[in-house]
Amino acid sequence: MGCDGGTIPKRDELVKTRKKPEQKDKDAENHCKWRLCASSQEELRSPIVACELGRMFNKESVLEILLDKAKAPECGKHLRSLKDVKELVLTINPAFKKHANMGDGYDDIQSAEYICPVLGIEMNGKFKFCFIWTCGCVMSERSLKEIKTTSCHKCQKPFANEDVIVINPSKEELVTMTSNMEARRLAAKAKNKGVKRDAGVLEKKTEKGKKLKSVQNNSTNIAQKLMKLEDPSMAKTKASYSVAKDPEASDVYKSLFTTHAKAVNQTKGHWVTYNPFYN
């Protein structure tokens, strides 16, 4: 029947104890986060992009999400276009071997394909890595903290603290990344509105200038037409008018003036103008 013959039962045979939750394999978890695409779970391959929440994707996967957001509903909420991801500028690890078989069927999954360009730390999940949203350069968080600067260590482009995005952030860091993303998008939206408003003002000024030029051209044309329609009798009032050249004046009338041919060639004074012809 049991418990006879001097056997002593153990505590776990008499009392039901809670089972301990299964612990995750950290190496396997890091491998999934740092070596696989966040949506398709395929191996990351160039070009690799990252969103504003620090998740890494194959660019092909992002295009598929944009075409059909049902494939990855958790990613489709904040991925609206390719402007919401940044192509990463990664530094190749010269010591990396794609399939580092250590013998006995064991593969070294801790070896990383990329490293920090400043400190040489491998990007395998053991250390925190960040990328800068303005340029896409990837480096370790330690390099940004130890060598404080406002320009990228790799490409020298300026950046702000809000532009630094932690790759595969923790829950607490994810809250900060989300708030920074919303602030960045609001600023971009306000900037676009300002550009459109300035473009509208410029367009109005251009149209106003065109109208003013058109009015000036019309007034010039009208003035030219009025000059053509001018009364012939008014031409006599101008300084350039000459009686001798007037086709409508009679020869008798022209002879009264010194501009007539006879007056020019005469040798004695004119009876009207009394020109004495002094030498």
CORVEN-V175231 format. One record per run of one state. SS is the DSSP state (a for helix, b for strand, c for the rest). FROM is the first residue (numbers start at 1). TO is the last residue. If there is no record, write none. Layout:
ss/from/to
SS/FROM/TO
SS/FROM/TO
This chain:
ss/from/to
c/1/10
a/11/14
c/15/25
a/26/35
b/36/36
c/37/42
b/43/43
c/44/47
b/48/51
c/52/55
b/56/58
a/59/67
c/68/68
a/69/76
c/77/81
a/82/84
b/85/87
c/88/88
b/89/89
c/90/90
b/91/92
c/93/100
b/101/101
c/102/106
b/107/107
c/108/113
b/114/115
c/116/121
b/122/122
c/123/128
b/129/132
c/133/136
b/137/140
a/141/146
c/147/150
b/151/151
c/152/157
b/158/158
c/159/160
a/161/163
b/164/166
c/167/170
a/171/228
c/229/231
a/232/237
c/238/242
a/243/245
c/246/250
a/251/254
c/255/260
a/261/265
c/266/279
